[in-house]
Amino acid sequence: MKKGGAQLAVGDKAPIFRALAVGGEYGDGRGVDLGEFRGSPVVLYFYPKDDTPGCTVQACSLRDSWGDLRERAKIFGVSVDSTQSHARFIEKYQLPFPLLSDPEKEIVNAYGVWVEKSMYGKKYMGTERSTVIIDGTGRIASIFRKVKPEEHVAVVRDALNKLAAK
């Protein structure tokens, strides 16, 4: 499969980003950048599209586990959807965490998750469902590609447990 952007590995310095965050503590929207979170783990979960079946399962499972996860890391969903789309998705499913809007595809390319996909024999570019966990020093602690939506929370929880044990 053809990958977009750089191919990152555990131990690499996480690509710096700046994006508009909507939801959670960011309300209607505020710019954030990775450098703000030094000292705290950050979970970036990349997903294809707001309000689609798999993405909704993934987001709602994070919502349902929010009490356990919110104190352990900063968690951001990332897609190429607009801030308006994110706001509707957050409101519809009462998501307590922020979503980053990446319409220019800067973050998805930097993290290597803008990839060639195929459906019904048609090839197109899209976001690979992936999760990157960044440690408090700004280095990549874990990378999970092609995450299954229903297994996502368990994968994130396990990775955060391992990171906390270091």
Buried (B, 14 or more C-beta within 10 A) or exposed (E): EEBBBEEBEEEBEBBEBEBBBBBBEBEEBEEBEBEEBEEEBBBBBBBBBBBBEBBBBBBBBBBEBBEEBBEBBBBBBBBBBBBEBBBBBBEEBEBBBBBBBBEEBBBBBBBBBBBEBEEEEEEEEBBBBBBBBBBBEBEBBBBBBEBEBEEBBEBBBEBBEEBEEE
